[in-house]
Amino acid sequence: MARKIAAPSIVAAQGNRPKTIAEYVGRVNSGTDAVSIAHMRAPAGWYEPGQTPDFDEYTLVLDGCLYVESPAETLAVAAGEAVICEAGQWVRYHTAEDQGAVYVAVCLPAFSPERAHRDRPPGADGAPIDDVAGDGPSAG
């Protein structure tokens, strides 16, 4: 049976600046655990903590440019391009200081904070942690 999703749920986002996450399919909006589909709007200069997720993430950039950091490199993913981030691999997303990004993210299985395994902020447990990919986000 088909089920129409009339509107998304707005989900709280991690990061230094407010990012809009409109989840259409996933644990919050549709009760779906197998996959999540969300429309994201990240402002210029935004970045979020790194993560080592238990899900594959497929991202299609619709407007602007999204930077995707891994221990090996930083990819600039422009409008009309996509990126695949595999489960179990450290990754961090951000935008340039002068340009935001609009994109669609699909996670298999569905995104959840528990599955994201986000980096702890320095000193969260009383001791600093190393920045895996350098001293914060770079702009490409």
N, CA, C and O atoms as a MOPAC input file, in Angstrom:
PM7 MOZYME 1SCF
protein

 N      0.83500 1    -1.17900 1     0.00000 1
 C      0.00000 1     0.00000 1     0.00000 1
 C      0.88400 1     1.24800 1     0.00000 1
 O      1.88500 1     1.30800 1     0.71400 1
 N      0.51800 1     2.20800 1    -0.77900 1
 C      1.25000 1     3.47600 1    -0.83100 1
 C      0.81500 1     4.36500 1     0.32700 1
 O     -0.33700 1     4.32900 1     0.75900 1
 N      1.74700 1     5.15600 1     0.81500 1
 C      1.46000 1     6.08500 1     1.91000 1
 C      2.05500 1     7.43600 1     1.55500 1
 O      3.27000 1     7.55700 1     1.39700 1
 N      1.22300 1     8.43800 1     1.42800 1
 C      1.67400 1     9.79200 1     1.10600 1
 C      2.20800 1    10.47200 1     2.36500 1
 O      1.61000 1    10.38500 1     3.43700 1
 N      3.34400 1    11.15000 1     2.21400 1
 C      3.91400 1    11.96600 1     3.28500 1
 C      3.57100 1    13.41700 1     2.94200 1
 O      4.17200 1    14.00200 1     2.04100 1
 N      2.61800 1    13.98800 1     3.64900 1
 C      2.11200 1    15.32000 1     3.31200 1
 C      3.07600 1    16.44500 1     3.66100 1
 O      3.08400 1    17.48400 1     3.00000 1
 N      3.89300 1    16.24700 1     4.69900 1
 C      4.81200 1    17.30400 1     5.12500 1
 C      5.93600 1    16.67800 1     5.94500 1
 O      5.76500 1    15.60900 1     6.53100 1
 N      7.07700 1    17.34600 1     5.98300 1
 C      8.19300 1    16.82500 1     6.77300 1
 C      8.08000 1    17.22700 1     8.24200 1
 O      7.27700 1    18.08100 1     8.61700 1
 N      8.89900 1    16.59100 1     9.04500 1
 C      9.12800 1    17.03700 1    10.42600 1
 C     10.44700 1    17.79000 1    10.44300 1
 O     11.41400 1    17.35700 1     9.81500 1
 N     10.50100 1    18.90400 1    11.14800 1
 C     11.74900 1    19.64300 1    11.29900 1
 C     12.48900 1    19.02900 1    12.48700 1
 O     11.95500 1    18.95000 1    13.59300 1
 N     13.71300 1    18.60200 1    12.24200 1
 C     14.50900 1    17.87800 1    13.22100 1
 C     15.66500 1    18.76800 1    13.67300 1
 O     16.24800 1    19.48700 1    12.86200 1
 N     15.99400 1    18.72200 1    14.94300 1
 C     17.12300 1    19.49700 1    15.47800 1
 C     18.42300 1    19.06400 1    14.81400 1
 O     18.64500 1    17.87900 1    14.56600 1
 N     19.27800 1    20.04000 1    14.53000 1
 C     20.55100 1    19.77500 1    13.84600 1
 C     21.73200 1    20.08700 1    14.76300 1
 O     21.64000 1    20.94200 1    15.64300 1
 N     22.82900 1    19.38900 1    14.54600 1
 C     24.09100 1    19.66600 1    15.22500 1
 C     24.84700 1    20.71300 1    14.40400 1
 O     24.60700 1    20.85900 1    13.20500 1
 N     25.73700 1    21.42300 1    15.03700 1
 C     26.58700 1    22.34000 1    14.29600 1
 C     26.68600 1    23.69500 1    14.94500 1
 O     26.00800 1    23.99400 1    15.92800 1
 N     27.55100 1    24.50800 1    14.37100 1
 C     27.84300 1    25.82700 1    14.92700 1
 C     26.81800 1    26.89000 1    14.54200 1
 O     26.70400 1    27.91000 1    15.22200 1
 N     26.07500 1    26.66600 1    13.46600 1
 C     25.05800 1    27.59900 1    12.99700 1
 C     23.78400 1    26.80600 1    12.70700 1
 O     23.85200 1    25.59900 1    12.47700 1
 N     22.63300 1    27.46000 1    12.71500 1
 C     21.39700 1    26.71600 1    12.51800 1
 C     21.26200 1    26.15200 1    11.09200 1
 O     21.32900 1    26.89000 1    10.10900 1
 N     21.07400 1    24.86000 1    11.01000 1
 C     20.81700 1    24.15600 1     9.75400 1
 C     19.40600 1    23.60000 1     9.84400 1
 O     18.99800 1    23.10600 1    10.89500 1
 N     18.65900 1    23.67700 1     8.75300 1
 C     17.31300 1    23.13500 1     8.71800 1
 C     17.34700 1    21.70900 1     8.18900 1
 O     17.86700 1    21.45200 1     7.10300 1
 N     16.78900 1    20.78200 1     8.96600 1
 C     16.62600 1    19.39900 1     8.51700 1
 C     15.13000 1    19.14100 1     8.43100 1
 O     14.43300 1    19.16500 1     9.44600 1
 N     14.63800 1    18.89500 1     7.23000 1
 C     13.23800 1    18.55300 1     7.00600 1
 C     13.18800 1    17.06800 1     6.64400 1
 O     13.43800 1    16.68300 1     5.50100 1
 N     12.86100 1    16.24500 1     7.64000 1
 C     12.81500 1    14.80000 1     7.40300 1
 C     11.45700 1    14.41600 1     6.82200 1
 O     10.41400 1    14.66200 1     7.42800 1
 N     11.48900 1    13.81100 1     5.64200 1
 C     10.26600 1    13.32900 1     5.00800 1
 C     10.00800 1    11.86900 1     5.37000 1
 O      8.88900 1    11.48800 1     5.71200 1
 N     11.05900 1    11.06200 1     5.28800 1
 C     10.96300 1     9.64500 1     5.61800 1
 C     12.03900 1     9.34800 1     6.64500 1
 O     13.18900 1     9.75200 1     6.47500 1
 N     11.67900 1     8.65000 1     7.70500 1
 C     12.64900 1     8.29500 1     8.72900 1
 C     11.97900 1     7.99800 1    10.04600 1
 O     10.75600 1     7.89100 1    10.13200 1
 N     12.78700 1     7.86700 1    11.06000 1
 C     12.29200 1     7.47000 1    12.38200 1
 C     11.33800 1     8.50500 1    12.98000 1
 O     10.36900 1     8.13800 1    13.64500 1
 N     11.60200 1     9.79600 1    12.75100 1
 C     10.78700 1    10.84900 1    13.36100 1
 C      9.47100 1    11.05300 1    12.61100 1
 O      8.40400 1    11.02800 1    13.22400 1
 N      9.53300 1    11.25500 1    11.29400 1
 C      8.34100 1    11.67200 1    10.55900 1
 C      7.43300 1    10.53000 1    10.13100 1
 O      6.21100 1    10.67400 1    10.16100 1
 N      7.99900 1     9.41100 1     9.73700 1
 C      7.16200 1     8.33100 1     9.20700 1
 C      7.27500 1     7.02700 1     9.99700 1
 O      6.60700 1     6.04200 1     9.68300 1
 N      8.13200 1     7.03100 1    11.03100 1
 C      8.32400 1     5.80900 1    11.80900 1
 C      9.06800 1     4.73700 1    11.04200 1
 O      8.93300 1     3.55000 1    11.34000 1
 N      9.85300 1     5.14600 1    10.05500 1
 C     10.58000 1     4.21900 1     9.20300 1
 C     12.00500 1     4.04800 1     9.71100 1
 O     12.73800 1     5.02900 1     9.83100 1
 N     12.40500 1     2.82400 1    10.01100 1
 C     13.74400 1     2.56200 1    10.51900 1
 C     14.71300 1     2.12100 1     9.42000 1
 O     15.92900 1     2.18400 1     9.60600 1
 N     14.18700 1     1.67700 1     8.28200 1
 C     15.03300 1     1.12400 1     7.22400 1
 C     15.77800 1     2.19300 1     6.42700 1
 O     16.87700 1     1.94100 1     5.93200 1
 N     15.19300 1     3.37800 1     6.29900 1
 C     15.78300 1     4.44000 1     5.48500 1
 C     15.29700 1     5.79200 1     6.00300 1
 O     14.20300 1     5.90000 1     6.55600 1
 N     16.12400 1     6.81800 1     5.81700 1
 C     15.65800 1     8.18200 1     6.06900 1
 C     15.98800 1     9.03600 1     4.85400 1
 O     17.01800 1     8.85900 1     4.20300 1
 N     15.08500 1     9.96500 1     4.56800 1
 C     15.25400 1    10.90700 1     3.45800 1
 C     14.95000 1    12.28900 1     4.00800 1
 O     13.85700 1    12.54400 1     4.51400 1
 N     15.93400 1    13.18100 1     3.90400 1
 C     15.76400 1    14.51900 1     4.47200 1
 C     16.28300 1    15.58400 1     3.51400 1
 O     17.26700 1    15.38300 1     2.80200 1
 N     15.59600 1    16.71700 1     3.51700 1
 C     15.98900 1    17.89800 1     2.74500 1
 C     16.70200 1    18.83400 1     3.71200 1
 O     16.13300 1    19.23500 1     4.72700 1
 N     17.94100 1    19.18200 1     3.39900 1
 C     18.77500 1    19.98400 1     4.29800 1
 C     19.06200 1    21.35400 1     3.70100 1
 O     19.23500 1    21.50300 1     2.49200 1
 N     19.10900 1    22.35100 1     4.58000 1
 C     19.52800 1    23.71000 1     4.20800 1
 C     20.57600 1    24.15000 1     5.22200 1
 O     20.26000 1    24.47100 1     6.36700 1
 N     21.84000 1    24.15800 1     4.77400 1
 C     22.95900 1    24.53500 1     5.64200 1
 C     23.43600 1    25.94300 1     5.26100 1
 O     23.69800 1    26.20600 1     4.08800 1
 N     23.54900 1    26.84200 1     6.23400 1
 C     23.97800 1    28.20600 1     5.93100 1
 C     25.47400 1    28.28000 1     5.64100 1
 O     26.21800 1    27.33400 1     5.90200 1
 N     25.89300 1    29.39800 1     5.10900 1
 C     27.32400 1    29.64400 1     4.89200 1
 C     28.05800 1    29.56400 1     6.22200 1
 O     27.55800 1    30.03400 1     7.24400 1
 N     29.23800 1    28.97100 1     6.20800 1
 C     30.06600 1    28.88300 1     7.39700 1
 C     29.62500 1    27.84000 1     8.40400 1
 O     30.10400 1    27.84000 1     9.53800 1
 N     28.73000 1    26.95800 1     8.02000 1
 C     28.22800 1    25.91900 1     8.93600 1
 C     29.15900 1    24.71400 1     8.95300 1
 O     29.73900 1    24.35100 1     7.93000 1
 N     29.29400 1    24.10700 1    10.10700 1
 C     29.94400 1    22.80100 1    10.20700 1
 C     29.34100 1    22.03700 1    11.37600 1
 O     28.81900 1    22.62900 1    12.32100 1
 N     29.42200 1    20.72200 1    11.29800 1
 C     28.92400 1    19.87000 1    12.36300 1
 C     30.05100 1    18.99100 1    12.87300 1
 O     31.08700 1    18.86800 1    12.22100 1
 N     29.85800 1    18.37500 1    14.03800 1
 C     30.89400 1    17.47300 1    14.54000 1
 C     31.11100 1    16.30500 1    13.57600 1
 O     30.20400 1    15.91200 1    12.84200 1
 N     32.31200 1    15.76600 1    13.59100 1
 C     32.57400 1    14.57200 1    12.81000 1
 C     31.77700 1    13.40400 1    13.36700 1
 O     31.29100 1    13.44200 1    14.49800 1
 N     31.65500 1    12.36900 1    12.54900 1
 C     30.91100 1    11.19400 1    12.97700 1
 C     31.46800 1     9.94300 1    12.31300 1
 O     32.10700 1    10.01400 1    11.26300 1
 N     31.22000 1     8.81600 1    12.92900 1
 C     31.54500 1     7.50500 1    12.35800 1
 C     30.24600 1     6.70400 1    12.40200 1
 O     30.04000 1     5.90100 1    13.31200 1
 N     29.37300 1     6.92100 1    11.42300 1
 C     28.01200 1     6.40300 1    11.50200 1
 C     27.89000 1     4.90300 1    11.22300 1
 O     28.74700 1     4.29100 1    10.58600 1
 N     26.79200 1     4.34000 1    11.72500 1
 C     26.41800 1     2.95000 1    11.45300 1
 C     25.44700 1     2.88100 1    10.28200 1
 O     24.66200 1     1.93800 1    10.18400 1
 N     25.49200 1     3.87200 1     9.39200 1
 C     24.62400 1     3.88000 1     8.22000 1
 C     25.40600 1     4.40100 1     7.02600 1
 O     26.35300 1     5.17300 1     7.18200 1
 N     25.00700 1     3.97600 1     5.83200 1
 C     25.51800 1     4.56500 1     4.60000 1
 C     24.72100 1     5.84400 1     4.36300 1
 O     23.51800 1     5.88900 1     4.61900 1
 N     25.39800 1     6.88500 1     3.87100 1
 C     24.70300 1     8.14000 1     3.57900 1
 C     24.97000 1     8.53900 1     2.13600 1
 O     26.11500 1     8.62400 1     1.69100 1
 N     23.87500 1     8.78300 1     1.42000 1
 C     23.91400 1     9.18000 1     0.01400 1
 C     23.40300 1    10.61400 1    -0.04200 1
 O     22.28000 1    10.88800 1     0.38200 1
 N     24.21600 1    11.53000 1    -0.56200 1
 C     23.86900 1    12.94800 1    -0.53100 1
 C     23.90400 1    13.52900 1    -1.93700 1
 O     24.89000 1    13.38100 1    -2.65900 1
 N     22.81800 1    14.19300 1    -2.31600 1
 C     22.69900 1    14.88500 1    -3.60200 1
 C     22.61200 1    16.37500 1    -3.31300 1
 O     21.68000 1    16.82200 1    -2.64500 1
 N     23.57100 1    17.14700 1    -3.80700 1
 C     23.58100 1    18.59600 1    -3.58600 1
 C     22.72000 1    19.25600 1    -4.66500 1
 O     22.93300 1    19.05000 1    -5.86000 1
 N     21.74600 1    20.04900 1    -4.22400 1
 C     20.82900 1    20.73300 1    -5.13700 1
 C     21.27000 1    22.15100 1    -5.44000 1
 O     21.03600 1    22.65900 1    -6.53700 1
 N     21.91200 1    22.79600 1    -4.46500 1
 C     22.34200 1    24.18900 1    -4.63500 1
 C     23.53600 1    24.43500 1    -3.72400 1
 O     23.61500 1    23.87500 1    -2.63100 1
 N     24.46200 1    25.27000 1    -4.17300 1
 C     25.63800 1    25.59600 1    -3.37500 1
 C     26.68300 1    24.49700 1    -3.45000 1
 O     26.78900 1    23.78000 1    -4.44500 1
 N     27.45800 1    24.37900 1    -2.36900 1
 C     28.53600 1    23.39300 1    -2.32200 1
 C     28.65700 1    22.86600 1    -0.89500 1
 O     28.68600 1    23.63500 1     0.06600 1
 N     28.72500 1    21.55900 1    -0.77800 1
 C     28.89100 1    20.89000 1     0.51400 1
 C     30.28300 1    20.28300 1     0.53900 1
 O     30.68800 1    19.60900 1    -0.40800 1
 N     31.01500 1    20.51900 1     1.62000 1
 C     32.34900 1    19.94300 1     1.77900 1
 C     32.23900 1    18.72100 1     2.67800 1
 O     31.60400 1    18.75700 1     3.73200 1
 N     32.87000 1    17.64400 1     2.23900 1
 C     32.80000 1    16.36900 1     2.94900 1
 C     34.22600 1    15.95000 1     3.27700 1
 O     35.00900 1    15.60900 1     2.39100 1
 N     34.54900 1    15.98300 1     4.56700 1
 C     35.90700 1    15.65000 1     5.03100 1
 C     35.98800 1    14.18900 1     5.43900 1
 O     35.07800 1    13.65000 1     6.07000 1
 N     37.08700 1    13.56500 1     5.07000 1
 C     37.44800 1    12.23900 1     5.57500 1
 C     38.90600 1    12.34300 1     6.02300 1
 O     39.55100 1    13.36000 1     5.76800 1
 N     39.43600 1    11.32100 1     6.68000 1
 C     40.84400 1    11.39600 1     7.06600 1
 C     41.78800 1    11.54800 1     5.86800 1
 O     42.89700 1    12.06200 1     6.01700 1
 N     41.35900 1    11.10700 1     4.69200 1
 C     42.22200 1    11.13600 1     3.51200 1
 C     42.12700 1    12.42000 1     2.69700 1
 O     43.10700 1    12.83300 1     2.07800 1
 N     40.93300 1    13.06600 1     2.69100 1
 C     40.75100 1    14.22000 1     1.80500 1
 C     39.49000 1    14.98100 1     2.17400 1
 O     38.67800 1    14.52400 1     2.97800 1
 N     39.34600 1    16.16400 1     1.56100 1
 C     38.11400 1    16.93600 1     1.63800 1
 C     37.56800 1    17.06500 1     0.23000 1
 O     38.24000 1    17.57000 1    -0.66800 1
 N     36.33300 1    16.59900 1     0.04800 1
 C     35.67900 1    16.67100 1    -1.25900 1
 C     34.75900 1    17.88000 1    -1.30200 1
 O     34.01600 1    18.12900 1    -0.35300 1
 N     34.80500 1    18.63500 1    -2.39900 1
 C     33.85900 1    19.71600 1    -2.64500 1
 C     32.77900 1    19.14200 1    -3.55500 1
 O     33.05100 1    18.79100 1    -4.70300 1
 N     31.55700 1    19.04900 1    -3.04300 1
 C     30.44900 1    18.45400 1    -3.78200 1
 C     29.49900 1    19.58300 1    -4.16500 1
 O     28.80100 1    20.13300 1    -3.31300 1
 N     29.47700 1    19.92500 1    -5.45100 1
 C     28.72500 1    21.07700 1    -5.94300 1
 C     27.32300 1    20.66700 1    -6.38600 1
 O     27.00800 1    19.48100 1    -6.48800 1
 N     26.48800 1    21.67400 1    -6.64600 1
 C     25.13400 1    21.43300 1    -7.12400 1
 C     25.16500 1    20.51400 1    -8.34100 1
 O     25.95300 1    20.71400 1    -9.26500 1
 N     24.29900 1    19.50800 1    -8.32900 1
 C     24.24500 1    18.53900 1    -9.42100 1
 C     25.15800 1    17.34900 1    -9.22000 1
 O     25.17000 1    16.43200 1   -10.04100 1
 N     25.93600 1    17.34900 1    -8.12300 1
 C     26.83100 1    16.23200 1    -7.82200 1
 C     26.34500 1    15.51200 1    -6.56700 1
 O     25.54000 1    16.03600 1    -5.79800 1
 N     26.85600 1    14.30400 1    -6.38300 1
 C     26.48100 1    13.49600 1    -5.22800 1
 C     27.72200 1    12.89800 1    -4.59800 1
 O     28.79600 1    12.87600 1    -5.20100 1
 N     27.55800 1    12.41200 1    -3.36800 1
 C     28.64900 1    11.75600 1    -2.65000 1
 C     28.05600 1    10.59600 1    -1.85900 1
 O     26.92900 1    10.67200 1    -1.36700 1
 N     28.82800 1     9.53100 1    -1.74600 1
 C     28.45000 1     8.37500 1    -0.94500 1
 C     29.44200 1     8.24800 1     0.19800 1
 O     30.65200 1     8.19200 1    -0.02400 1
 N     28.93000 1     8.20200 1     1.42100 1
 C     29.75800 1     8.00000 1     2.60600 1
 C     29.34100 1     6.67200 1     3.22700 1
 O     28.18500 1     6.48700 1     3.61000 1
 N     30.29700 1     5.75200 1     3.32200 1
 C     29.99200 1     4.40700 1     3.79600 1
 C     29.98700 1     4.31200 1     5.31100 1
 O     30.72500 1     5.02300 1     5.99300 1
 N     29.15300 1     3.43300 1     5.82500 1
 C     29.06300 1     3.17400 1     7.26300 1
 C     30.43000 1     2.78100 1     7.80600 1
 O     31.21200 1     2.11100 1     7.13100 1
 N     30.70400 1     3.20700 1     9.03100 1
 C     31.94300 1     2.83000 1     9.70600 1
 C     33.13600 1     3.69400 1     9.35700 1
 O     34.22800 1     3.46800 1     9.87800 1
 N     32.95600 1     4.68800 1     8.47800 1
 C     34.04400 1     5.57300 1     8.06400 1
 C     33.81900 1     6.96500 1     8.65400 1
 O     32.71300 1     7.50100 1     8.57900 1
 N     34.87800 1     7.55800 1     9.24600 1
 C     34.75800 1     8.89000 1     9.82400 1
 C     34.51600 1     9.91900 1     8.72400 1
 O     35.14400 1     9.86500 1     7.66700 1
 N     33.59600 1    10.86500 1     8.97800 1
 C     33.25700 1    11.90500 1     8.01400 1
 C     32.78400 1    13.14700 1     8.77100 1
 O     32.24900 1    13.05100 1     9.87500 1
 N     32.99100 1    14.31100 1     8.15600 1
 C     32.47000 1    15.56400 1     8.70500 1
 C     32.01600 1    16.43000 1     7.53500 1
 O     32.69700 1    16.52700 1     6.51400 1
 N     30.84800 1    17.06100 1     7.70300 1
 C     30.25800 1    17.91000 1     6.66200 1
 C     30.37100 1    19.38000 1     7.05600 1
 O     30.28500 1    19.72400 1     8.23400 1
 N     30.56400 1    20.24600 1     6.05200 1
 C     30.55200 1    21.69000 1     6.30900 1
 C     30.35800 1    22.45400 1     5.01700 1
 O     30.40800 1    21.88500 1     3.92600 1
 N     30.13200 1    23.77700 1     5.15800 1
 C     30.01100 1    24.66800 1     4.00200 1
 C     31.10300 1    25.72200 1     4.08200 1
 O     31.73900 1    25.89700 1     5.12100 1
 N     31.31400 1    26.42200 1     2.97400 1
 C     32.29900 1    27.50700 1     2.93100 1
 C     31.75000 1    28.72100 1     3.68000 1
 O     30.54100 1    28.84900 1     3.87300 1
 N     32.64500 1    29.60000 1     4.09200 1
 C     32.24100 1    30.80700 1     4.82000 1
 C     31.32500 1    31.71400 1     3.99900 1
 O     30.52300 1    32.45700 1     4.56500 1
 N     31.43500 1    31.66000 1     2.67300 1
 C     30.66500 1    32.58000 1     1.83500 1
 C     29.52200 1    31.92000 1     1.07400 1
 O     28.86200 1    32.58200 1     0.27300 1
 N     29.27000 1    30.62200 1     1.30400 1
 C     28.22300 1    29.94500 1     0.53300 1
 C     27.67400 1    28.75600 1     1.31600 1
 O     28.43200 1    27.93700 1     1.83400 1
 N     26.35500 1    28.67400 1     1.39400 1
 C     25.71100 1    27.54200 1     2.03400 1
 C     25.45600 1    26.42500 1     1.03300 1
 O     26.00200 1    26.42400 1    -0.07000 1
 N     24.62000 1    25.47700 1     1.43500 1
 C     24.28300 1    24.35200 1     0.56400 1
 C     22.87100 1    23.87000 1     0.86700 1
 O     22.41100 1    23.90300 1     2.00800 1
 N     22.20400 1    23.42400 1    -0.18200 1
 C     20.90600 1    22.77600 1    -0.07200 1
 C     21.10100 1    21.38200 1    -0.64300 1
 O     21.61300 1    21.22600 1    -1.75100 1
 N     20.69300 1    20.36900 1     0.11100 1
 C     20.94300 1    19.00100 1    -0.34100 1
 C     19.92300 1    18.02900 1     0.22400 1
 O     19.20900 1    18.33500 1     1.17900 1
 N     19.86900 1    16.85200 1    -0.38400 1
 C     19.02100 1    15.76600 1     0.07800 1
 C     19.93800 1    14.65800 1     0.55800 1
 O     20.85800 1    14.24700 1    -0.14900 1
 N     19.68000 1    14.17300 1     1.77700 1
 C     20.46500 1    13.08300 1     2.35100 1
 C     19.56900 1    11.86200 1     2.53200 1
 O     18.45600 1    11.95700 1     3.05000 1
 N     20.07700 1    10.72100 1     2.09400 1
 C     19.39100 1     9.44000 1     2.25500 1
 C     20.30400 1     8.55100 1     3.08700 1
 O     21.46000 1     8.33600 1     2.72100 1
 N     19.79800 1     8.03100 1     4.20700 1
 C     20.58700 1     7.17000 1     5.09000 1
 C     19.96400 1     5.77900 1     5.15900 1
 O     18.75200 1     5.62700 1     5.31600 1
 N     20.83000 1     4.76600 1     5.03700 1
 C     20.41600 1     3.36100 1     5.14100 1
 C     21.27100 1     2.65600 1     6.16800 1
 O     22.47600 1     2.54600 1     5.94200 1
 N     20.74000 1     2.16400 1     7.29100 1
 C     19.37700 1     2.38200 1     7.76300 1
 C     19.15800 1     3.83900 1     8.14300 1
 O     20.05500 1     4.66900 1     7.99700 1
 N     17.97000 1     4.14100 1     8.62600 1
 C     17.60000 1     5.52700 1     8.92000 1
 C     18.54300 1     6.17500 1     9.93000 1
 O     19.05600 1     5.52400 1    10.84100 1
 N     18.75400 1     7.47300 1     9.74000 1
 C     19.56500 1     8.25600 1    10.68000 1
 C     18.95300 1     8.20600 1    12.07200 1
 O     17.73300 1     8.22100 1    12.23300 1
 N     19.81700 1     8.14800 1    13.06500 1
 C     19.44600 1     8.39700 1    14.45700 1
 C     20.70200 1     8.90800 1    15.14700 1
 O     21.81000 1     8.55300 1    14.74400 1
 N     20.55400 1     9.73200 1    16.17700 1
 C     21.74200 1    10.21100 1    16.89000 1
 C     22.60100 1     9.07000 1    17.43000 1
 O     23.82800 1     9.16800 1    17.45000 1
 N     21.95400 1     7.98800 1    17.86600 1
 C     22.70100 1     6.84300 1    18.39700 1
 C     23.51900 1     6.15100 1    17.31200 1
 O     24.59300 1     5.62200 1    17.59900 1
 N     23.04400 1     6.14400 1    16.09500 1
 C     23.75700 1     5.51100 1    14.97700 1
 C     24.83600 1     6.41100 1    14.39300 1
 O     25.72100 1     5.92800 1    13.68700 1
 N     24.78000 1     7.71300 1    14.67300 1
 C     25.74500 1     8.65500 1    14.09000 1
 C     27.12100 1     8.55300 1    14.73200 1
 O     28.13100 1     8.74300 1    14.05400 1
 N     27.17800 1     8.25800 1    16.02100 1
 C     28.45200 1     8.19400 1    16.75200 1
 C     29.27300 1     9.45800 1    16.51300 1
 O     30.39500 1     9.40300 1    16.01200 1
 N     28.69000 1    10.59300 1    16.88300 1
 C     29.35700 1    11.88600 1    16.68600 1
 C     30.56400 1    12.03200 1    17.59800 1
 O     30.61200 1    11.47300 1    18.69400 1
 N     31.54200 1    12.80100 1    17.11600 1
 C     32.71000 1    13.12500 1    17.93200 1
 C     32.24000 1    13.88700 1    19.16200 1
 O     31.31400 1    14.69500 1    19.08100 1
 N     32.87000 1    13.63300 1    20.28700 1
 C     32.59800 1    14.40500 1    21.49900 1
 C     33.33500 1    15.72800 1    21.40600 1
 O     34.42100 1    15.79500 1    20.83100 1
 N     32.75600 1    16.77700 1    21.96400 1
 C     33.49300 1    18.04000 1    21.99600 1
 C     34.70400 1    17.91700 1    22.91500 1
 O     34.67200 1    17.14600 1    23.87300 1
 N     35.76700 1    18.66400 1    22.63700 1
 C     36.94000 1    18.62200 1    23.51900 1
 C     36.54100 1    18.87000 1    24.96700 1
 O     35.76600 1    19.77800 1    25.26800 1
 N     37.07900 1    18.05500 1    25.84700 1
 C     36.82500 1    18.22400 1    27.26500 1
 C     35.48400 1    17.69200 1    27.73800 1
 O     35.13300 1    17.88700 1    28.90100 1
 N     34.70900 1    17.01300 1    26.86100 1
 C     33.38700 1    16.52100 1    27.25800 1
 C     33.46300 1    15.54600 1    28.41700 1
 O     32.54100 1    15.47200 1    29.22900 1
 N     34.56000 1    14.79500 1    28.50000 1
 C     34.71800 1    13.85900 1    29.61100 1
 C     35.90700 1    14.25900 1    30.47900 1
 O     36.48100 1    13.43200 1    31.18800 1
 N     36.26700 1    15.54900 1    30.41300 1
 C     37.34800 1    16.04400 1    31.24300 1
 C     38.70100 1    16.06400 1    30.55700 1
 O     39.65500 1    16.62400 1    31.09800 1
 N     38.80600 1    15.46600 1    29.38000 1
 C     40.08400 1    15.43600 1    28.67800 1
 C     39.86200 1    15.82500 1    27.22000 1
 O     38.85200 1    15.44000 1    26.63100 1
 N     40.78600 1    16.58200 1    26.62500 1
 C     40.62500 1    16.95400 1    25.21800 1
 C     40.75300 1    15.73300 1    24.32000 1
 O     41.45300 1    14.77400 1    24.64500 1
 N     40.06400 1    15.78900 1    23.18300 1
 C     40.21300 1    14.74000 1    22.18400 1
 C     40.85100 1    15.34500 1    20.94900 1
 O     40.71000 1    16.54200 1    20.70000 1
 N     41.54600 1    14.53800 1    20.17900 1
 C     42.20400 1    15.01300 1    18.97500 1
 C     41.19700 1    15.28400 1    17.88000 1
 O     40.18400 1    14.59600 1    17.76600 1
 N     41.48200 1    16.28900 1    17.07700 1
 C     40.68300 1    16.60000 1    15.89300 1
 C     41.17700 1    15.68200 1    14.78400 1
 O     42.29900 1    15.84300 1    14.30300 1
 N     40.36100 1    14.73100 1    14.37600 1
 C     40.77900 1    13.68700 1    13.43400 1
 C     41.28100 1    14.26500 1    12.11800 1
 O     42.26000 1    13.77400 1    11.55500 1
 N     40.61200 1    15.30800 1    11.62300 1
 C     40.95600 1    15.80300 1    10.28300 1
 C     41.66600 1    17.15300 1    10.30400 1
 O     41.69800 1    17.81900 1     9.26900 1
 N     42.22000 1    17.57900 1    11.39200 1
 C     42.93000 1    18.86300 1    11.41200 1
 C     42.27800 1    19.82800 1    12.37500 1
 O     41.52400 1    19.41100 1    13.25400 1
 N     42.54900 1    21.08500 1    12.22800 1
 C     42.05400 1    22.10200 1    13.14000 1
 C     40.75800 1    22.71700 1    12.63100 1
 O     40.73000 1    23.89100 1    12.26400 1
 N     39.69300 1    21.93800 1    12.60600 1
 C     38.39000 1    22.45400 1    12.18000 1
 C     38.23300 1    22.39800 1    10.68100 1
 O     39.14100 1    21.98000 1     9.96200 1
 N     37.07800 1    22.82000 1    10.21400 1
 C     36.76200 1    22.69300 1     8.79400 1
 C     37.59900 1    23.62400 1     7.92500 1
 O     37.93000 1    24.74800 1     8.30400 1
 N     37.91800 1    23.11800 1     6.76900 1
 C     38.58500 1    23.94300 1     5.75500 1
 C     37.60100 1    24.18400 1     4.64000 1
 O     36.63300 1    23.43600 1     4.50100 1
 N     37.81800 1    25.18400 1     3.86000 1
 C     36.87800 1    25.52700 1     2.79700 1
 C     37.31200 1    24.98300 1     1.45700 1
 O     36.98900 1    25.57400 1     0.42700 1
 N     38.01000 1    23.90800 1     1.43300 1
 C     38.27900 1    23.22000 1     0.18100 1
 C     39.67300 1    23.32700 1    -0.23100 1
 O     40.05100 1    22.79400 1    -1.27400 1

